[in-house]
Amino acid sequence: MNLHVRPILSALLRNRTGAILVSLQIAIALAVLVNAVYIVKQRVDKIGRPTGMDVENIFTIASEGFTEDFDLESTIREDVAWLRSLDGVVAVTPINAVPLSGGGSSTGLSVEPGDTVNAKPANYFEIDHQGLEALGVRLVAGRAFHEHEILPPRSLEKASDFAPQIIVTKALARELFPDGDALGKVVYDMNRTPATIVGIVEHMHGSWVSWDKVDHVFFAPRLAFPFGPRSNYLVRTKPGRLHETMRLAEEYLSTSNPNRVIAAVRPLETYRKRSYLGDRNMGIFLVAVTTLLLAITALGIFGLATFNVSTRTKQIGTRRAVGARRADIVRYFLVENWLITTTGVVVGCALALGAGYWLSVEYELPRLDLYYLVGGVLVLWILGQLAAWQPARRAASIPPAVATRTV
């Protein structure tokens, strides 16, 4: 099939200003589309990462004492015992910080005492013997903490005390001992205090979801909270019993001890959503901007095609008079639009790759996947043809009699 590309190109070159502007618009749209979609995909993947925990069935309680008579350790034991007595509860643990919340504690672990250069940073949580079950994490080696191993809350005078046993995630175990099994090995904190790894869990995200070592987590057997008259409880419920159990817990604990207040009772999902709010908003913003840009680009293509039809009415009528079919007229304008779109796409590919490289260098994002570039090219080609379809059909409807009129 002869598409008559050369005469179409000649016509475009004679009236090239509009075609150049629309091509540049398409190039910019392609560069923005490809990189925006790639960034959104990164955000979606990040938000959807498995946490390793039973997030949907966990809620947290923050209790805070405010009188001189407040006894932190006895309050923790009484609260935990009552919570564990509830029918809908699977497990409960006091914990020093809420996972996925953006707040927590970290330290460095090394395989040699005093080796601060090669120490591996890790987020840590202080839990009791039900801690792993309360979190819903899966133990793949070793054991959980025994009840008799649980240490009392740390005092300000001994804030840096390290526990003699710890449980680590598989990711942290590989980081510490890349050449062998970490179970039973001894590691040291920054104060050269040793601890033996007694268990390894499959996977868990810590407090800071944007940290590249979010899965570097270890657990220590201790009643928390370490500083001040405050305690956090992590409660895991049976499926479907979360909100009912939250209500019962808040009603009881709010009145059970006159020396403290219940500061917050929240699902763990609330903290997860808050931590990913920036990523979610970024994704929504990029989708909105990209959609708007594509709409403006389609409007530009439509406007140029409409203008070309309106300025060539007599020529179209002449072609119809000498035997051109409606399909020939439609094909002419679609080919013309395809040439404009393709020019923009070629320039846009270079812009997209350049922008992707800059983003990867400046913001440490993964390099642009070429599949996204191919997809963006197809989207712009299809969008261009759809935008030009109606003006092309209108051109095909011009009757041959127009050729005899004075324009």
N, C-alpha and C positions, 0 to 999 in steps of 0.2 A: 504494500500500500504506500503510495507516494504522499508524504505529508507536506511537501512543498515548503521545506524549512528555510531555504535560501530567500525567497521573496518575503517570508515572514520576518526574517532577521533584517532584511533591508528596510522594511517598514518600521521596525523597532528602532533601528539606528537613526532614521530620519526624525523620530520623535522619542528620543532616548531619555529625556529628563525624568518623566514619570516612571519609566521602567527601571531606571537606576535607583530612584528613591524607594520604590516598592521592593526591589531586590535587596537593598540595604536593610529595610525593615524585616524582610524574611530572614536575612543573615543574623540579625540581632535576636530575632525571635527564636531561631534555632539554637543559638548559643545559650540563651537564657533557659529555654525549654529543657535542653539536654542536661545541663548542670543542675538546674532546679529539681528536675525529676530524680536525678541521681542522689542529690542531697536529701530529698524527701524519703527516698528509699532507705538511705542510711539511718535516718531518724526513725522510720517505721521499724526497721530491723532492730534498732537499739531498744525501742520501747517494748518490742515483742520478745526480747531475749528471755529465756527461762531463768527464773531467779533461784531455782533449786528448793524453794520453800512452798508451803501450802498457803500462799498468800490469801486466797479467797476465803479461807476458813480461820483466819487469825485476826485477833484484835489486841490492842494494847491498852494498858491502864497506867496512868501516871499519878502517883500518890505523893503528897508532900506534907511533912509535919511542920507545925508552926508554934508549938509551945515547948517549954523547958521539960515537960513531963513526957514528951514524945520519945519512945524507944524504937529505933529503926529496926533492929534485928528481930525483936519479938513481933513487931507489926508485920514485917515481911512474912514470917513463918505463919502467923495467924491468917493473913490474907490469902496466902498460897494454899493453906490447908482448906479454907472455905471454898475457894474457887475450884479446887480439885474435887470437892464433894458434889458439885453440880452435875446433873444428869447429862447435859449436852456437851460437857468438856472432855476433850481427849487428853490434854496435857497442859501444864502450866509451868512457867519458869520465871523467876526474877531475872532481869537482864539490865546491863548497864546502859545500853543504848538501843534505839529502835532501828532495825535494818531498813535500808532504802529511804531513810528519813533525811539524810544529809548531815546528820550529827552523830558523832561517835568518837572512838579512840583508836589510835594506831601506834605501832612501835616497829622497830626493826628486829628481825631474827637472823642469827648467824649460826653456822655450824662450828665455829671456833670462838672461844671466849675473847671478847674485845675486838673482833674483826668488824669494825664499823664500816670499812670500805666495801666489803662484800655482803653486808647485811641486807636482807630482803624486807622491804616494807610490807606490813600486813595490818589489816583492820582486825581488832579483836573484840570479842563479846564474852562477858562473864555470865555464866549460866549455872543451873544446878543439875541434878541427875536426870531431870525430865527435859532438859533444854533441847536436845536434838529432836525428841519426839514433838515438843511444842513447836519447833520451827518447821517440822515436816521434812527435814533433810534426811538423805539416805546414807547410812553408814556402810562403807564398802570394805573396810578393814579395821581390825582392832575392836575396841569396845567403847561404850559410853562411860561417863563418869559414874562412880559409885556414890551412894548417898553419904557415906562416911568421909569422902574426899572433899566435900564442899566446904570451902573456907568461909569464915565470917566476913562481913563487909570490911573493906580496907579503911583505915583511919588516915587522916591527913598526915600523921607522922610516918606512916608506912605506905604512902601512896604508890610507891614504885615497886612494891612486893610482887614478885613473879610467882606463878603457881608451879608446883613440882610436876604436874601432868598437864598436857594440853592435847586438844584434838584439832587437826588442821584439814583444810580442803585439799582435794587432789591437786588443784592448780598450785597451791602454795607448797605442797609436798614435792612436786616436780621441780619447782623453782629452787628449793633448798637442797634437794638430793636428785639431780638430773640423771645420775648414773646408777641409782639403786633405790631399794624400798626404804621409805621414810619411817615405817612403823617400828617403834622401839628405839629410834635414834634420839640423841640428845641435841637440843638446840639451846641457844643462849640469847637473852635479851640484851639491851644496851648497857645494863649494869653488870653484865657477865654472870647473871644468875641462870643456872641450868634448868631445863624442863624436858621431860621425856614425852615423846609423841606416842600416845596410847590409842589413838583412833584416827581414821581418815574418812571424811565424808565426800560423797561424789561431787557435789557442786553447791555453791551458795554465793549470792551477791551480798556484799556488805552495805555500808551506809551511803557511800558516795557513788552514784550510778554513772557519773561521767569520768570517774577515775579509770585509767587503763588497767589497773590491778584490782578492779572491783571484786574479783573472785579470789583474791588472796586474803583469806579469812582464817583465824584460829579462835578456839574457845578455851576459856579458863574456868575451872570449877570454883565459883565464888558467889556468895550472895552480894548483890549489887543494890544500891548505887554507891560508888566509892566516896563521893564528896558531898557532904551535907545531908539533911534529913529527907531525902527524896528516894523513891523507888519506882522502877518500871516493871510491869508484869506483861508477859507475852502469853496470851491464852489461845490455844487452838481448840476449835469446836468440831463437833460432828457436822457433816455436810447439811446445810439448811437450817442450822441452829445458831448461826452467828448473831443475828440481830436480837433474837430472844435472849440469848445468854448475855450479850452486852447490856441489855436493859436490866436484867436481874442483878448483874454485877454492880452496875452503877447505883442502883437503888439501895443495895445492901451496904456497899463499901462507903457510900456517902454519909451514912449514919452510924456505922459500926465503931468508929473511933473518933471521939471529940477532939483529939489532939492533932488531927490532920484533915486535909481536904483532898478530894479527888480532882486533880487538875484537868484531866482529859481521859476520855474513853473513845478510842477511834479504831476503825478497821485498819489493818496494815495496808489494804488497798488504797486508802486515802493518802498515806505517805508515799506510796509508789506513784500515784498520779501526780502528787505535788512535785516530786523529784523530776518527773519527766515532763512537767508542764512547759518548760522552755522549749524542749524538743518538739512537743506537740504544737505549740504556737508557731514555731518556726516552720513546721510542715504546712500548717494551715495558711500562713502568710505566703509562702512560696507557691502553693497551689493556686491561691487567689490571684497573685501577681501574674503567674504564668497563664492562667485562664484569661485574664484581662488582656494580656499582651497578644495571645493568640486571636482573641476576638478583634482587637484593633488591627492586627495583621490581615485577618480575613476581610475586614472592612476596607482596608487599603487595596487589597487585590480586587475586591468587588468594585470599588470606586474607579480604579484604573480601567478595568474591563468595561465598565459602563461608559466611561468617558471615550474609550476607543470606539465603542459601538456608535455612540452619538455623533462622533466626528467623521465616521465613515459610512454614514447612511447611504449616500449616493453611490459610493463604490460597491457597497453590498448589493444595492438594487441592480447595478450594472452586472455584477457577477451572476445574480439570479436571472437577469434577462438573457445572458448568453449561455445559460444551461446549468449553472451551479445548483445543486440540491440543498435542501435545508441541512442535511447531515454534513455537507461540505463546509457550510458556513460555521456550524457548531464546531467542527473539527479545527477549522482555521483558528478560531479564538481560543480553543482549549490548548492547541499546540503553542500559540503565542504566549499564553499564560504559563504553560509548562516551561518554556525557555526562560521566562523571567524568574519563575520559581527556582529552576535549576541553578541559575546564576547566583541567586541568593543563597541556595543550599550549599554550593561550593565554597562561597566566602564564609558562610555560617559554620561549616565544618572546621575551618581553620580557626575561627573565633572560639568555637566550643572547645577545641583541643587546647588552645592557648589559655582560656579561662580555667579549664579543668586542671591544667598544670599549675597555674598560679594558686588555685585553691588548695591543691595538694601540698604545695611548698609552704604557703603562708599559714594554713590552718590544719595541717597534718591530716587532711582527708585522704581516703584511698584514691588512687588514680582513676580517672574516668574510664568506665567500661565501654568499649566500643559498641557493644550491643545497644546501649542507650543512644549512641550517635546514629546508628542505623535506624533505630525506631523513630528518632526525631526527624530524620530525613523523610521517612515514609509518611509521618504525620503531616509535615509541611507540604509534601507533594499532594496528598489527598485533600488537605485543607484548601490548597490553592485551586485545585480543579473544582471542588465544590463551590468555592466562592465565585468562580468564573462561570459556573454552569448556567445560572439564570440570565446574566447578560448575553451569553452565547446563544441561548435559546431565543432571547428577544431579537438578537441580530438575525437569526434564521427566519423570524416571522416577518421581516421587512419584505414587501412585495416588489416584484420586478418593475412595476410602474414608477417607483420612486426614481429610477434612473432617468426618466424623461422630464423630471421637474428641475427647476432652477434652484440651486441651493445657495 
